[in-house]
Amino acid sequence: MSHESTKRRIERAGLPYTRENYIRFNWGRAVPDAEWTAEHEDELPPELQDWSRFSAESSPQSPPNPATGNHRAD
């Protein structure tokens, strides 16, 4: 489905064109943050993308520290 057709469906439903509404209409539900990936983010229209949700620190050499949820500083 194209971004424009999803946008039209949202507007026809009388809802504001927001990131949350787009996700619900496109995926049929709200996607929890824990399941949201960079691939999902890339599928959103550019005006609704929020890359601040992703850390530039992520790398295979720096696994998350389960105790804090943060990356280790090696």
Secondary structure, DSSP 8 states (H G I E B T S, - for coil): --HHHHHHHHHHTT----HHHHHHHHHSS---GGG--HHHHHHS-GGG--GGGS-TT-BTTB-B-TTTSSB---
